[in-house]
């Protein structure tokens, strides 16, 4: 759906009511009687989950599945699938520094990329949709091993930059294809950057994210940068990317991190997807939602969201409590 997203962001900020955009697809998968494995391998089932959620809940935008293995699989990583859990990288693809230089950037026909493009193409015809992709540093960590890449950036920084450049090339190519489906933006998950200091994030994550932002973001397509590893220590590095919106996890305090976000950009978050959405009671969900809304009352660029993707087996009652609470707060 063609929408001026620059104006959409401005309208969200200008309106009196707070918008809600939880990151969730798994409840829709389950409502339709499908498994996670089916949804992440079949674009039609993926889309049907988004359509079901859009009919049932008044979210300001739909978010596709936050799958942090799609791009790694395209590079050749082995993926472990499950019927009721998100996919995971099973084995390290790159065993040593030399393998970084030998790594080839894959095509968009690799792995499950075509199925994700199909889901986005179908969903983009129905409303505002944020596609999903992984961030460059997080992808590099999945290819090289997350612990070892933290050593690599200090012992072999040149090799780290080569790997990050290859990851960025593919992510940009993938996001260009997502943009062509008609999606309105992309939620880029870069949680591994939260392991870095602000200075290291400015070296090994933000410049690569900014390269993607500079090439993609315009009046009809925005980048939402998600970093649920940020505890508040690298918000400035996130903002250096120039993204139109920033999505925060529950490890940080929204009322603190939003101070580093430009007032013309959206700051989204950050109710705990596990302890509240999945494991909490509706009463706990309602109270936490109202409490966060009260804390963020003076920030018109705040958008209420989950701190990350709501996991499989999240009770519908808790999602209902979330939306009932924001509706109550907005109409007080």
C-alpha positions in Angstrom: 0.0 0.0 0.0 1.6 3.3 -1.1 1.6 5.7 1.8 3.8 8.7 2.5 5.7 7.3 5.5 7.4 10.6 6.3 3.9 12.1 6.8 2.8 8.9 8.6 5.6 9.4 11.2 4.7 13.1 11.5 1.0 12.2 12.0 1.9 9.6 14.7 3.9 12.3 16.6 1.3 15.0 16.1 -1.8 13.0 17.2 -2.9 13.1 20.8 -3.4 9.4 21.1 -0.5 6.9 21.4 -0.2 4.4 18.6 0.4 0.7 19.4 2.6 -1.5 17.2 3.5 -4.7 19.0 5.9 -7.0 17.2 3.9 -10.2 16.9 3.1 -12.9 14.3 3.1 -16.0 16.4 -0.4 -15.5 17.9 -1.7 -15.3 14.3 0.1 -18.4 13.3 -1.5 -20.3 16.2 -4.9 -18.8 15.7 -4.8 -20.3 12.2 -3.8 -23.7 13.5 -0.3 -23.6 11.9 3.2 -24.3 13.3 6.2 -22.0 13.4 8.0 -24.3 11.0 5.1 -24.0 8.5 5.0 -20.2 8.8 8.7 -19.6 8.3 8.9 -21.9 5.3 5.6 -21.0 3.5 5.0 -17.4 2.4 1.2 -17.9 2.2 0.9 -19.2 5.8 3.1 -16.4 6.9 0.8 -13.9 5.2 -2.3 -15.5 6.6 -1.0 -15.0 10.1 -0.6 -11.3 9.5 -4.0 -11.1 8.0 -5.6 -12.8 11.0 -3.9 -10.5 13.4 -4.9 -7.4 11.4 -8.5 -8.4 11.6 -8.4 -9.1 15.3 -6.2 -6.3 16.8 -6.0 -2.5 16.1 -2.3 -2.3 15.6 -1.1 0.8 13.7 1.1 -1.5 11.5 1.7 -5.2 10.9 5.2 -6.7 11.5 6.4 -9.8 9.6 8.1 -12.6 11.5 11.3 -11.6 13.3 13.4 -14.4 12.0 17.1 -13.9 12.6 18.1 -16.9 10.6 16.8 -16.1 7.1 19.8 -14.2 5.9 22.3 -16.6 7.5 20.6 -19.5 5.8 21.0 -17.8 2.5 24.7 -17.5 3.1 24.8 -21.3 3.7 24.4 -21.7 7.5 22.6 -24.8 8.7 19.3 -23.9 10.4 17.5 -25.9 13.1 13.7 -25.7 12.7 11.0 -26.5 15.3 7.2 -26.6 15.2 6.8 -24.3 18.3 10.1 -22.3 18.5 11.8 -19.8 16.3 14.5 -21.1 14.0 18.1 -21.1 15.2 21.5 -21.3 13.5 22.7 -24.8 14.2 26.3 -24.6 13.3 28.9 -21.9 12.7 29.4 -21.3 9.0 32.8 -19.6 9.1 35.5 -21.5 11.0 38.4 -19.0 10.7 39.5 -15.7 9.4 40.4 -17.0 5.9 36.9 -18.2 5.4 35.7 -14.6 5.7 37.6 -13.6 2.6 36.3 -16.7 0.7 32.7 -16.0 1.6 30.4 -15.2 -1.3 27.4 -12.9 -1.1 24.4 -15.0 -2.1 21.5 -14.3 -4.5 17.9 -13.6 -3.5 16.9 -17.1 -4.6 18.8 -18.7 -1.8 17.2 -20.5 1.1 13.8 -19.1 2.3 14.3 -15.6 0.9 11.6 -16.1 -1.9 9.0 -17.2 0.7 9.6 -14.1 2.8 9.3 -11.9 -0.3 6.0 -13.7 -1.1 4.6 -13.0 2.4 5.6 -9.4 2.1 4.1 -9.0 -1.3 0.8 -10.4 -0.2 0.7 -8.4 3.1 1.7 -5.1 1.5 -1.6 -5.1 -0.5 -3.7 -5.0 2.7 -2.2 -2.2 5.0 0.9 -0.7 6.5 3.5 -3.5 6.8 7.0 -3.5 8.2 9.2 -6.2 6.7 11.8 -7.8 8.8 15.6 -8.2 8.4 18.6 -8.8 10.5 21.3 -6.1 11.1 24.8 -6.4 9.8 26.7 -7.1 13.1 24.0 -9.6 14.2 24.3 -11.4 10.9 28.1 -11.4 11.1 27.8 -12.9 14.6 25.6 -15.7 13.4 28.0 -16.6 10.6 31.2 -16.4 12.6 29.9 -17.3 16.1 28.8 -14.6 18.4 31.5 -15.1 21.0 34.3 -15.3 18.5 33.2 -12.2 16.6 33.7 -10.2 19.8 37.3 -11.3 19.7 37.6 -10.8 15.9 36.8 -7.1 16.1 39.8 -6.6 18.3 42.3 -9.1 17.0 41.5 -8.9 13.2 39.4 -5.7 12.7 40.1 -5.6 9.0 38.6 -9.1 8.6 35.7 -8.0 10.7 35.0 -5.1 8.4 35.3 -7.4 5.3 32.6 -9.7 6.8 30.4 -6.8 7.8 30.7 -5.3 4.3 29.5 -8.6 2.8 26.7 -8.9 5.3 25.6 -5.3 4.5 25.7 -6.0 0.7 23.3 -8.8 1.1 21.0 -7.1 3.6 20.7 -4.1 1.4 19.9 -6.2 -1.7 17.3 -8.1 0.3 15.8 -4.9 1.7 15.6 -3.4 -1.8 13.6 -6.4 -2.9 11.4 -6.1 0.2 10.8 -2.4 -0.7 9.7 -3.5 -4.2 7.0 -5.7 -2.7 5.2 -2.5 -1.6 6.1 -2.8 2.1 6.2 0.5 4.0 9.4 -0.1 5.9 11.7 -2.6 7.5 12.2 -3.5 11.1 16.0 -4.2 11.3 16.9 -6.4 14.2 20.4 -5.7 15.4 20.4 -7.0 19.0 24.0 -8.2 18.9 25.1 -4.6 18.7 23.9 -4.3 22.2 27.0 -6.3 23.3 29.2 -3.5 22.0 30.1 -0.3 23.7 28.8 2.9 22.2 32.2 3.6 20.5 32.5 0.0 19.2 28.9 0.2 18.0 29.8 3.4 16.1 32.6 1.4 14.4 31.2 -2.1 13.8 27.4 -1.6 13.5 26.1 2.0 12.9 28.1 2.8 9.8 26.8 -0.3 8.1 23.2 0.3 9.2 23.5 3.9 8.0 24.7 2.8 4.6 21.4 0.7 4.3 19.3 3.6 5.7 20.9 6.1 3.3 20.1 3.9 0.3 16.6 2.8 1.3 14.8 5.3 3.4 12.6 7.8 1.6 9.1 9.2 1.8 7.6 5.8 1.1 9.9 3.4 3.0 11.4 3.8 6.5 13.8 1.9 8.6 13.0 0.9 12.2 16.2 0.0 14.0 15.6 -2.6 16.7 18.3 -3.3 19.4 16.9 -5.2 22.4 20.5 -5.7 23.6 20.8 -2.0 24.3 20.6 -1.2 28.0 20.8 2.5 27.3 24.5 2.5 26.7 24.5 2.6 22.9 21.4 4.6 22.1 23.5 7.4 20.7 25.1 5.0 18.3 21.7 3.8 17.2 20.5 7.3 16.5 23.7 7.9 14.4 22.2 5.7 11.7 19.6 8.2 10.8 16.7 5.7 10.9 13.2 7.1 11.1 12.3 5.0 14.1 14.1 3.2 17.0 12.7 0.1 18.7 13.9 -0.7 22.2 13.9 -3.9 24.3 12.9 -4.2 27.9 16.5 -4.1 29.2 16.4 -0.3 29.1 14.2 2.4 30.6 12.1 4.0 27.8 11.9 7.3 29.7 15.7 7.5 29.7 16.6 6.2 26.2 14.0 8.4 24.5 15.9 11.5 25.6 18.6 10.6 23.0 16.1 10.1 20.2 15.4 13.1 18.0 11.8 14.4 18.5 11.1 13.9 14.8 11.9 10.1 15.0 9.7 7.5 16.6 10.8 5.7 19.8 9.1 2.3 20.2 9.0 -0.2 23.0 9.3 -1.8 25.4 7.0 -4.1 27.4 8.7 -7.5 28.2 7.5 -10.0 25.5 8.2 -13.0 27.9 7.4 -12.0 31.4 4.4 -9.9 30.5 3.0 -10.9 27.1 3.7 -14.7 27.4 3.9 -15.5 31.1 2.1 -12.6 32.7 -1.6 -12.4 33.6 -4.0 -10.0 31.9 -4.0 -7.9 35.1 -0.2 -7.6 35.1 -0.3 -6.8 31.3 -2.8 -4.1 31.8 -1.0 -2.5 34.8 2.4 -2.6 33.0 0.9 -1.0 29.9 -0.8 1.8 31.8 2.4 2.4 33.9 4.6 2.7 30.8 2.1 5.0 29.1 2.0 7.2 32.2 5.8 7.4 32.2 5.9 8.4 28.5 3.1 10.9 28.7 5.3 13.9 27.8 6.9 12.3 24.7 4.7 12.6 21.6 7.1 10.5 19.5 6.6 7.4 21.7 4.9 4.4 20.2 3.8 1.6 22.5 5.2 -1.8 21.6 6.6 -5.1 22.9 10.3 -5.1 23.7 10.9 -7.7 21.0 8.9 -10.3 19.1 6.2 -11.8 21.2 7.1 -15.5 21.4 5.0 -18.6 20.5 2.3 -19.5 23.0 1.5 -15.9 24.0 -2.0 -15.9 25.4 -4.6 -14.0 23.4 -6.0 -12.7 26.7 -2.8 -10.9 27.4 -2.8 -9.3 23.9 -6.4 -8.2 24.5 -5.4 -6.7 27.8 -2.6 -4.8 26.1 -4.9 -3.2 23.6 -7.7 -2.6 26.1 -5.3 -0.8 28.3 -4.0 1.6 25.6 -7.6 2.2 24.4 -8.6 3.1 28.0 -5.6 5.3 28.5 -6.1 7.1 25.1 -9.7 7.8 25.9 -9.3 9.0 29.5 
